């Protein structure tokens, strides 16, 4: 089953600035957190595939989906704060046992406008 997330994209970068845009306000850190289970069928199939070398597509699919979902939640939180962009976005993840994985997307919510970048001569 494919899951569709509906959060509309807003500018997101892993950099600390948007060239050509001015950062008007920093609104603080925002994050989106997801805890996912591989599920029984994917866990069994993935377990057998992990016996050989190479990618385990069942696990890759779950983690890609979790990252998208975490980003959507981060975007939603940024919009609630009034942001129109996110700077310095990062992912973090960990295994929390029993086939559960935690994925978090986080960054700095900002309000940007077109114009002279901060620090550039006017």
N, C-alpha and C positions, 0 to 999 in steps of 0.2 A: 504494500500500500504506500503510495507516494503522498507526502504531506506538502501542502502548499501554504506558504506563509504570506501574509498580506501587507506587511509593513512596507510602505513606500520608501524607496532609497533616498538618502540625502548624502551630500558629499562626505566621504570618509577617507581618511588617509592615515598611513602609519608614520608620516612625517610630522614635524612640529609646526608646520605652517602650510598655507595654501598660496603658492606663488600667484600674484595678481589679485589676491583678495586681502582685504584688511580684516583683522580680528578685532571686532568691536567690544566683545565681552567674553570672558571665560566663565562658564556656569558650573564648573566642577566636574568631578569624575562621574561617569555613568557606566553601568555594566548590564549585561544580560547573562543570566545563569540558566543552564539546562543540565539535568541529570537524566541520562538515558540508559536503558537496558538493551542489551543486544537481542534479547528474546530467545525463546527455546529453540525454534527452528533454525534461526541464523546462528545461534550459539553452537548447536550440534554440527551444522554444516561447516561453520567456520572452524570449529575444533578439529574436524577431520582435515580440512585444507591446511591448517597450521602445522600439520605433521610434515608437510613438504615445504621446501623453501619457496619464497616468493610472496606476493601480495595476497591478502585474504580479503576478497571483495566484500564479503558480508560485513566485516568490521569497518572497512573503509566507508561503505555506504552509510552506516549508522553514525560515524564520526563526522562525515561531511554534512549530513542532515542536522546533527547537533550543532555544528558551527553556524550553519545558516540560521537556525532557530535562535541561537544565542545572540547573533548579530541583530536579528529582528527585534529581540527584546531590548537590546542596548539602544537601538534606534528609537523604539517606542519611549524609553526612559528619557532620551535626549529631547525628543519632541515635547514631552510633558514639562520639561524644564524651560522650554522656549528656544531650544537650540535649532540652528539650521545647518549644522555641520559637526563632525567629530574629528578631532585631531589625535594623533599618537595612539591609534587603535591597536590593540594586541589581543591575542588569544592565550589562554592557559587551560590546561586540562590535567586531570588526574584520574586514576582508577580508585574508586572508593569501595571496592570489594563486591563480591557476589554478582559479578557481571555488570556492575554499574560504572558508568563513566561520567565525570563532571566536566563540563566545558563552560568556560566563561569568556565572554568578549567584553573588553573594557577600553575606555578612552576618555578624552576630555571633551565635554560638550561645550561648543562655542557658538557665538553669533558672528557671522562673517558678512561682509558686504563687498561688492566689486569696487575696485579703486586702487589707490596706491597702497602697496603692502606696508605693514608696520615696519618702521626703521628705514624705509627708502626715502630718498629726497623727494620733496613735494614738487 
